């Protein structure tokens, strides 16, 4: 089960702005990038990040950029694992590198939870599980071959249940038995090891301001612990109502976990509480005040808008702004903050005048912040869950290894891409509107300006499973000369003669309702 105060990570970020605070400025140790050194190839690591001395409060953008893709191959075996408690990792189809990461780092994990399924109630004692087309049996077979004891437990959500269906489930023993039977039958049918049930964030029967321990506490946990393998506590997405702030302040994490810890559990008992770790961050962009508004309203205007940030986007931001970024360690939250002031201060500040606010503030997990939370989990004798391993930038063993790029065989040549933008079943091609309609288990998505993607009019047909790929890296043995944001649409098919290619169908995106534009 997953328990948590909110689901901000799952929602399309709103355009509402927030007010910045300087609460961390008094306790931050800062490291400003004064100059940008040339990016040199990193030698193949032979030791872990601890022995490479990369877990530091003082970090700089160049070090992150140089090292972010590289891992120690010797550390992939089971004996090199340093965290002994249970580890659950989520894999989401909208970040498809997670499928490869699960295979590559499988020795580190105990449970792998692909985000595939949802369940709905069709009527009296009638339940239906959707997302079956997402199940990748070949991938699951590969995981079990690599690690026979791995547990594959897809997340299943109770999505958009009306109140009357929720009441019917909780008030009828027959409904509960039917639901349990549906889940059990599905498990056997698809050779699953169980499920991760996500409940509270989907059942909107509680007020958004209701504390989690008011609806579920350690007494409930104690009653259920013999029937459940683990409880994942969502110890991230800390509510920052006043503006930019940490995702999961370290002092707040044990306060949340201790609401469920049982003091009489012996230390050798396999932990069933799991501390949540985020592998994503948040980017806050400053909103300039509107000069036409009265001064009082300008002061009250929210100063930042935010959006979620994945690893690849954070790295691209660092590369673009290496000359001007500042990376600081907030010693209270044990998180690193990246800030940038794009416009230089022109005038000299008076003694009582506040310095200008940063144009962009980023809270993104660092090696140090992750290490500190693993230490805390060890101290509390709990396991961890990670949302989610597809957030990471593609890992590499060597600087020239392109094993994890997306490759398409086309016209006798291999086309390699940096990422896949949107994927699904082509249900409509509209030449008049210049649009392409794609459907997956989450709904419909629309791609605009298709005349700039020649395949849509020549090779793609309605009914094809397709993907829209971005940032062309290479064509055959030659590097690509251009890198458009969205390059073209391709029909997805299995390519058996390419040993480095394993196309995993189907893919999804976090919000299929987004509109994707060619840039």
C-alpha positions as CSV (number, residue, x, y, z in Angstrom):
1,X,0.0,0.0,0.0
2,X,1.1,3.6,-0.5
3,X,0.2,6.3,2.0
4,X,0.9,10.0,1.5
5,X,-0.3,13.5,2.0
6,X,-0.8,14.3,-1.7
7,X,-0.2,13.4,-5.3
8,X,1.4,16.6,-6.7
9,X,3.8,14.5,-8.7
10,X,1.0,12.9,-10.7
11,X,-0.8,16.1,-11.7
12,X,-0.1,18.4,-14.5
13,X,1.5,21.4,-12.8
14,X,-0.8,24.4,-12.6
15,X,0.3,27.9,-13.7
16,X,-0.4,29.4,-10.3
17,X,2.5,31.2,-8.8
18,X,4.0,31.2,-5.4
19,X,5.8,33.5,-3.0
20,X,9.5,33.0,-2.4
21,X,10.9,32.9,1.1
22,X,14.5,33.3,2.3
23,X,14.2,30.6,5.1
24,X,17.1,28.6,3.8
25,X,19.5,31.4,3.1
26,X,20.8,31.7,6.7
27,X,21.7,28.0,6.9
28,X,23.0,27.3,3.4
29,X,26.6,26.6,2.4
30,X,27.2,27.9,-1.1
31,X,29.3,27.0,-4.0
32,X,29.2,29.2,-7.1
33,X,30.5,28.1,-10.4
34,X,33.1,30.8,-11.2
35,X,34.3,29.4,-14.5
36,X,33.3,26.6,-16.9
37,X,36.1,24.1,-17.6
38,X,36.0,22.2,-20.8
39,X,34.0,19.0,-20.5
40,X,36.4,16.0,-20.5
41,X,35.5,12.4,-20.9
42,X,35.2,10.6,-17.6
43,X,37.2,7.5,-17.1
44,X,35.2,4.3,-16.6
45,X,34.5,4.2,-12.8
46,X,35.9,1.3,-10.8
47,X,34.6,2.3,-7.4
48,X,31.3,3.7,-6.0
49,X,30.4,7.3,-5.5
50,X,31.5,7.2,-1.9
51,X,35.1,6.2,-2.7
52,X,35.0,8.6,-5.7
53,X,34.4,11.4,-3.1
54,X,31.2,12.6,-4.9
55,X,28.9,12.8,-1.9
56,X,29.6,16.4,-0.8
57,X,27.8,19.4,0.5
58,X,30.0,21.6,-1.8
59,X,29.1,20.7,-5.3
60,X,29.3,22.4,-8.7
61,X,27.5,22.1,-11.9
62,X,30.5,20.9,-14.0
63,X,31.1,17.9,-11.6
64,X,27.5,16.9,-11.9
65,X,27.5,17.2,-15.7
66,X,30.7,15.2,-16.0
67,X,29.6,12.4,-13.7
68,X,25.9,12.1,-14.0
69,X,25.7,9.2,-16.4
70,X,28.5,7.0,-15.1
71,X,28.3,4.1,-12.7
72,X,30.6,1.4,-11.4
73,X,30.1,-1.8,-13.2
74,X,31.7,-3.8,-10.4
75,X,29.0,-2.4,-8.1
76,X,26.2,-4.1,-10.0
77,X,26.6,-7.6,-8.4
78,X,24.5,-8.6,-5.3
79,X,27.5,-8.6,-2.9
80,X,28.2,-5.0,-3.6
81,X,24.8,-3.8,-2.4
82,X,25.2,-1.5,0.6
83,X,21.6,-0.9,1.7
84,X,20.3,-4.1,3.2
85,X,16.6,-3.1,3.8
86,X,13.9,-3.8,1.2
87,X,13.8,-1.6,-1.8
88,X,10.8,-0.9,-4.1
89,X,11.3,1.0,-7.3
90,X,8.6,2.3,-9.6
91,X,8.9,2.1,-13.4
92,X,6.6,4.4,-15.5
93,X,5.9,3.9,-19.2
94,X,6.2,7.7,-19.7
95,X,9.9,7.5,-18.7
96,X,10.8,4.4,-20.7
97,X,14.5,4.4,-19.6
98,X,13.1,3.0,-16.3
99,X,12.7,-0.4,-18.1
100,X,16.4,-0.5,-18.9
101,X,17.4,0.8,-15.5
102,X,15.4,-2.0,-13.8
103,X,17.4,-4.6,-15.7
104,X,20.7,-2.9,-15.3
105,X,20.5,-2.2,-11.5
106,X,18.3,-5.2,-10.6
107,X,20.7,-6.5,-8.0
108,X,19.9,-3.4,-5.9
109,X,16.1,-4.0,-5.9
110,X,13.7,-6.4,-4.2
111,X,10.4,-5.2,-5.7
112,X,9.8,-3.6,-9.1
113,X,6.5,-1.9,-9.5
114,X,5.6,-0.9,-13.1
115,X,2.9,1.7,-13.3
116,X,0.5,-0.2,-15.6
117,X,-2.9,-0.9,-14.1
118,X,-6.1,0.7,-12.8
119,X,-9.3,-0.8,-11.5
120,X,-12.9,0.4,-11.7
121,X,-16.3,-0.9,-10.6
122,X,-18.7,-1.5,-13.4
123,X,-21.7,-2.4,-11.2
124,X,-22.8,-4.6,-8.4
125,X,-20.0,-7.0,-7.6
126,X,-18.4,-6.3,-11.0
127,X,-14.8,-5.1,-11.3
128,X,-12.6,-4.5,-14.3
129,X,-8.8,-4.0,-14.5
130,X,-7.5,-1.9,-17.3
131,X,-4.0,-1.4,-18.6
132,X,-3.5,-5.0,-19.7
133,X,-2.0,-3.9,-23.0
134,X,0.8,-2.2,-21.0
135,X,2.0,-5.5,-19.5
136,X,5.3,-6.4,-21.1
137,X,5.8,-10.2,-20.5
138,X,9.2,-10.3,-22.3
139,X,10.6,-7.6,-20.0
140,X,9.3,-9.5,-16.9
141,X,10.9,-12.7,-18.2
142,X,14.2,-10.9,-18.6
143,X,14.0,-9.5,-15.1
144,X,13.3,-13.0,-13.6
145,X,16.2,-14.5,-15.6
146,X,18.5,-11.8,-14.3
147,X,17.3,-12.2,-10.7
148,X,14.9,-15.2,-10.0
149,X,13.8,-13.9,-6.6
150,X,12.8,-10.4,-7.9
151,X,9.1,-9.5,-7.1
152,X,7.2,-7.8,-9.9
153,X,4.3,-6.0,-8.3
154,X,2.5,-3.5,-10.6
155,X,1.0,-0.5,-9.1
156,X,-2.8,-0.4,-9.4
157,X,-4.9,2.7,-8.7
158,X,-8.5,3.1,-7.9
159,X,-9.0,5.9,-10.4
160,X,-12.0,8.3,-10.4
161,X,-14.3,6.2,-8.3
162,X,-17.6,7.9,-7.5
163,X,-18.5,8.1,-3.8
164,X,-21.3,5.6,-4.2
165,X,-18.9,3.0,-5.5
166,X,-16.5,3.6,-2.6
167,X,-19.3,3.2,-0.1
168,X,-20.5,0.0,-1.8
169,X,-17.1,-1.5,-1.5
170,X,-16.5,-0.7,2.2
171,X,-20.1,-1.6,3.3
172,X,-20.4,-5.0,1.6
173,X,-18.4,-8.1,2.4
174,X,-19.5,-9.6,-1.0
175,X,-18.1,-6.5,-2.8
176,X,-14.7,-6.9,-1.0
177,X,-14.6,-10.6,-1.8
178,X,-15.4,-10.0,-5.5
179,X,-12.7,-7.3,-5.7
180,X,-10.1,-9.6,-4.0
181,X,-11.1,-12.4,-6.4
182,X,-10.7,-10.2,-9.4
183,X,-7.2,-9.1,-8.3
184,X,-6.2,-12.7,-7.5
185,X,-7.4,-14.0,-10.8
186,X,-5.6,-11.3,-12.7
187,X,-2.4,-12.1,-10.8
188,X,-2.4,-15.7,-11.8
189,X,-3.4,-14.9,-15.4
190,X,-0.4,-12.6,-15.9
191,X,2.1,-14.3,-13.6
192,X,2.4,-11.3,-11.3
193,X,3.8,-11.5,-7.7
194,X,1.3,-9.1,-6.3
195,X,0.3,-5.4,-6.4
196,X,1.1,-2.0,-5.0
197,X,-2.3,-0.7,-4.1
198,X,-2.6,3.1,-4.2
199,X,-5.7,4.1,-2.3
200,X,-5.9,7.3,-0.3
201,X,-4.7,9.7,-3.0
202,X,-7.4,8.4,-5.3
203,X,-10.4,8.1,-3.0
204,X,-11.5,11.7,-2.6
205,X,-13.6,11.1,0.4
206,X,-11.3,12.9,2.8
207,X,-10.7,16.6,2.9
208,X,-7.4,17.7,1.3
209,X,-6.4,19.2,4.7
210,X,-7.0,16.0,6.6
211,X,-3.8,14.7,8.2
212,X,-2.8,11.2,7.1
213,X,-2.6,9.9,10.7
214,X,-6.3,10.8,11.2
215,X,-7.4,8.2,8.6
216,X,-4.6,5.7,9.1
217,X,-2.2,5.3,12.0
218,X,0.1,2.8,13.7
219,X,-2.9,0.9,15.1
220,X,-4.2,0.2,11.6
221,X,-0.7,-0.7,10.5
222,X,-0.3,-3.2,13.3
223,X,-3.6,-4.9,12.4
224,X,-2.7,-5.2,8.7
225,X,1.0,-5.9,8.9
226,X,0.6,-9.7,8.9
227,X,-1.4,-9.5,5.7
228,X,0.7,-6.9,3.7
229,X,4.3,-7.2,2.7
230,X,4.9,-3.5,3.1
231,X,3.6,0.1,3.5
232,X,5.1,2.8,1.5
233,X,4.9,6.2,3.2
234,X,5.1,9.1,0.7
235,X,7.8,11.2,2.5
236,X,8.2,13.7,-0.3
237,X,6.2,16.5,-1.9
238,X,6.4,18.5,1.3
239,X,3.7,21.2,1.0
240,X,5.4,24.5,0.3
241,X,2.6,27.0,0.5
242,X,4.7,30.1,0.6
243,X,6.9,29.5,-2.4
244,X,10.0,27.6,-3.5
245,X,11.2,25.1,-0.9
246,X,12.6,21.6,-0.3
247,X,10.8,18.6,-1.7
248,X,11.3,16.5,1.5
249,X,13.0,18.3,4.4
250,X,15.0,15.7,6.4
251,X,13.7,16.7,9.8
252,X,10.1,16.3,8.5
253,X,10.7,12.7,7.2
254,X,11.3,11.0,10.6
255,X,8.4,13.0,12.0
256,X,6.2,11.4,9.3
257,X,7.6,7.9,9.7
258,X,7.4,7.8,13.5
259,X,3.6,8.1,13.3
260,X,3.7,4.5,12.0
261,X,6.7,2.9,13.7
262,X,6.0,0.2,16.2
263,X,8.3,0.2,19.2
264,X,7.9,-3.5,20.1
265,X,9.0,-4.8,16.7
266,X,12.3,-6.7,17.1
267,X,15.3,-5.2,15.3
268,X,15.8,-8.4,13.2
269,X,12.2,-8.3,11.8
270,X,12.1,-7.6,8.1
271,X,11.0,-4.0,7.9
272,X,7.5,-3.4,6.5
273,X,7.5,0.3,6.5
274,X,9.1,1.9,3.5
275,X,10.4,5.5,3.3
276,X,9.7,7.2,0.1
277,X,12.4,8.8,-2.0
278,X,11.9,11.2,-4.9
279,X,14.1,11.0,-8.0
280,X,12.5,14.1,-9.5
281,X,12.6,17.7,-8.5
282,X,10.8,21.0,-8.9
283,X,11.8,24.1,-11.0
284,X,10.5,27.5,-9.9
285,X,10.5,30.3,-12.5
286,X,10.1,33.9,-11.3
287,X,6.9,35.7,-12.4
288,X,7.7,39.4,-13.0
289,X,5.2,41.8,-11.3
290,X,2.7,43.6,-13.6
291,X,3.6,47.3,-13.6
292,X,0.0,48.3,-14.4
293,X,-1.3,47.0,-11.0
294,X,-1.2,49.2,-7.9
295,X,1.9,48.8,-5.8
296,X,0.1,47.0,-3.0
297,X,-1.2,44.4,-5.5
298,X,2.2,44.0,-7.0
299,X,3.6,43.2,-3.5
300,X,0.8,40.6,-3.0
301,X,1.3,39.0,-6.4
302,X,2.7,35.5,-6.3
303,X,6.3,35.6,-7.4
304,X,7.1,32.0,-8.7
305,X,5.3,29.4,-10.8
306,X,6.6,25.8,-10.6
307,X,6.8,22.6,-12.6
308,X,8.2,19.1,-12.0
309,X,11.7,18.5,-13.2
310,X,13.2,15.2,-14.5
311,X,16.9,14.3,-14.4
312,X,17.5,14.9,-18.1
313,X,16.0,18.4,-17.9
314,X,18.1,19.3,-14.9
315,X,21.2,18.3,-16.7
316,X,20.3,20.3,-19.8
317,X,19.6,23.3,-17.5
318,X,23.1,22.9,-15.9
319,X,24.8,22.7,-19.3
320,X,23.0,25.8,-20.5
321,X,23.8,27.9,-17.5
322,X,27.1,26.6,-16.1
323,X,28.6,30.1,-16.1
324,X,25.9,31.7,-13.9
325,X,24.4,29.0,-11.7
326,X,24.8,28.8,-7.9
327,X,24.4,25.5,-6.1
328,X,23.8,25.7,-2.4
329,X,23.3,23.1,0.3
330,X,20.4,23.9,2.6
331,X,21.7,22.3,5.9
332,X,18.3,22.3,7.5
333,X,16.5,20.4,4.8
334,X,19.6,18.5,3.6
335,X,18.7,19.3,0.0
336,X,20.7,21.1,-2.7
337,X,19.3,24.2,-4.3
338,X,20.3,25.4,-7.8
339,X,19.6,29.1,-8.5
340,X,20.3,31.5,-11.3
341,X,20.1,35.2,-11.8
342,X,19.8,35.7,-15.5
343,X,19.7,39.5,-15.5
344,X,22.7,41.1,-13.8
345,X,22.1,43.7,-11.1
346,X,22.7,47.1,-12.7
347,X,22.6,49.4,-9.7
348,X,24.4,49.3,-6.4
349,X,22.1,48.2,-3.6
350,X,21.5,50.5,-0.7
351,X,22.1,49.2,2.9
352,X,18.4,48.5,3.5
353,X,17.6,47.2,0.0
354,X,17.0,43.5,-0.6
355,X,18.9,41.8,-3.4
356,X,16.9,40.7,-6.4
357,X,15.2,37.4,-6.3
358,X,16.7,34.6,-8.5
359,X,15.0,34.1,-11.9
360,X,15.0,30.3,-11.4
361,X,15.2,28.1,-8.3
362,X,15.5,24.3,-8.5
363,X,15.2,21.7,-5.8
364,X,16.5,18.4,-7.2
365,X,17.9,15.4,-5.3
366,X,21.7,15.2,-5.0
367,X,23.9,12.3,-4.1
368,X,24.3,13.9,-0.6
369,X,20.5,14.3,-0.1
370,X,19.9,10.7,-1.2
371,X,22.7,9.4,1.0
372,X,21.4,11.2,4.1
373,X,17.9,9.7,3.6
374,X,19.4,6.2,3.2
375,X,21.3,6.7,6.4
376,X,18.0,7.8,8.1
377,X,16.2,4.7,6.7
378,X,18.9,2.5,8.2
379,X,18.6,4.2,11.5
380,X,14.8,3.8,11.6
381,X,15.1,0.2,10.4
382,X,12.8,0.8,7.4
383,X,13.0,0.1,3.7
384,X,12.7,2.6,0.9
385,X,10.6,3.2,-2.2
386,X,11.8,5.2,-5.2
387,X,9.6,7.3,-7.5
388,X,10.9,6.6,-10.0
389,X,14.0,5.2,-11.7
390,X,13.0,6.4,-15.2
391,X,13.6,10.0,-14.0
392,X,17.3,9.4,-14.2
393,X,19.4,10.4,-17.2
394,X,20.5,7.3,-19.2
395,X,23.4,5.6,-17.6
396,X,26.6,4.8,-19.3
397,X,29.6,2.6,-18.6
398,X,31.8,4.4,-21.1
399,X,31.6,7.8,-22.9
400,X,30.9,6.1,-26.3
401,X,28.5,3.5,-25.2
402,X,25.1,4.2,-26.9
403,X,23.4,1.0,-25.6
404,X,20.6,3.0,-24.0
405,X,19.6,5.3,-26.9
406,X,16.4,4.6,-28.8
407,X,17.2,3.0,-32.2
408,X,14.9,2.7,-35.2
409,X,15.8,0.7,-38.3
410,X,14.6,2.7,-41.3
411,X,15.6,2.5,-45.0
412,X,18.6,0.3,-44.2
413,X,20.0,2.6,-41.6
414,X,19.8,2.9,-37.8
415,X,18.4,6.1,-36.4
416,X,19.2,6.8,-32.8
417,X,17.3,9.2,-30.6
418,X,17.9,10.7,-27.2
419,X,14.3,10.4,-26.0
420,X,10.8,9.4,-27.0
421,X,8.2,12.2,-26.7
422,X,4.8,10.6,-26.9
423,X,3.7,7.1,-27.8
424,X,0.5,5.2,-28.4
425,X,-2.1,3.9,-30.9
426,X,-2.7,6.2,-33.9
427,X,-6.4,6.6,-34.0
428,X,-6.8,9.5,-36.3
429,X,-4.7,11.5,-38.9
430,X,-6.4,14.8,-39.8
431,X,-4.7,16.5,-42.7
432,X,-7.1,19.4,-42.6
433,X,-6.3,20.3,-39.0
434,X,-2.7,19.1,-39.4
435,X,-3.0,16.9,-36.3
436,X,-2.3,13.4,-35.2
437,X,-4.4,11.8,-32.5
438,X,-2.7,9.2,-30.2
439,X,-4.4,7.0,-27.7
440,X,-3.1,4.9,-24.8
441,X,-4.6,3.6,-21.5
442,X,-4.8,7.1,-20.0
443,X,-6.7,8.7,-22.8
444,X,-6.1,10.7,-26.0
445,X,-3.2,13.0,-26.9
446,X,-2.8,15.3,-29.9
447,X,0.3,16.2,-31.9
448,X,0.2,19.4,-33.9
449,X,2.0,20.6,-37.0
450,X,2.3,17.1,-38.5
451,X,3.3,18.5,-42.0
452,X,6.7,18.9,-40.5
453,X,6.9,15.2,-39.8
454,X,6.9,13.5,-43.2
455,X,6.3,10.0,-41.9
456,X,2.8,11.0,-40.7
457,X,1.6,11.5,-44.3
458,X,3.7,8.8,-46.0
459,X,4.3,5.8,-43.7
460,X,2.0,6.1,-40.7
461,X,-1.6,4.8,-40.9
462,X,-4.5,4.8,-38.5
463,X,-4.2,1.6,-36.3
464,X,-0.4,1.7,-36.1
465,X,1.4,1.7,-32.8
466,X,3.7,4.7,-33.2
467,X,6.1,6.9,-31.3
468,X,7.1,10.5,-31.9
469,X,10.9,10.6,-31.2
470,X,13.0,13.6,-30.4
471,X,16.6,14.8,-30.6
472,X,18.2,12.7,-33.4
473,X,21.6,11.6,-32.2
474,X,23.0,9.7,-35.2
475,X,22.1,8.2,-38.6
476,X,24.1,5.0,-39.1
477,X,27.7,5.8,-38.1
478,X,27.3,9.5,-38.6
479,X,26.3,12.1,-36.0
480,X,23.2,14.0,-36.7
481,X,23.7,17.7,-37.7
482,X,20.4,18.9,-36.4
483,X,18.4,18.2,-33.2
484,X,14.8,19.3,-33.4
485,X,12.6,18.9,-30.3
486,X,10.2,16.5,-32.1
487,X,11.7,15.0,-35.2
488,X,9.2,12.5,-36.7
489,X,6.7,9.8,-36.0
490,X,7.6,6.1,-36.4
491,X,5.7,2.8,-36.5
492,X,6.9,0.6,-33.6
493,X,7.8,-2.9,-34.5
494,X,10.1,-5.6,-33.1
495,X,13.6,-5.6,-34.6
496,X,15.3,-9.0,-34.0
497,X,18.5,-8.3,-35.9
498,X,19.6,-5.4,-33.7
499,X,21.1,-6.8,-30.5
500,X,21.3,-3.4,-28.8
501,X,17.6,-2.7,-29.4
502,X,14.7,-3.9,-27.3
503,X,11.6,-1.9,-28.1
504,X,9.2,-2.2,-25.2
505,X,5.6,-1.6,-26.1
506,X,3.5,0.1,-25.1
507,X,4.7,3.4,-23.7
508,X,2.7,6.0,-22.0
509,X,3.0,9.7,-21.0
510,X,2.3,11.2,-17.6
511,X,-0.6,13.2,-18.9
512,X,-1.9,12.1,-22.3
513,X,-4.1,15.2,-22.5
514,X,-1.1,17.4,-23.0
515,X,-0.7,18.9,-26.4
516,X,2.7,18.3,-28.0
517,X,4.0,20.9,-30.5
518,X,6.8,20.7,-33.0
519,X,9.4,23.4,-32.2
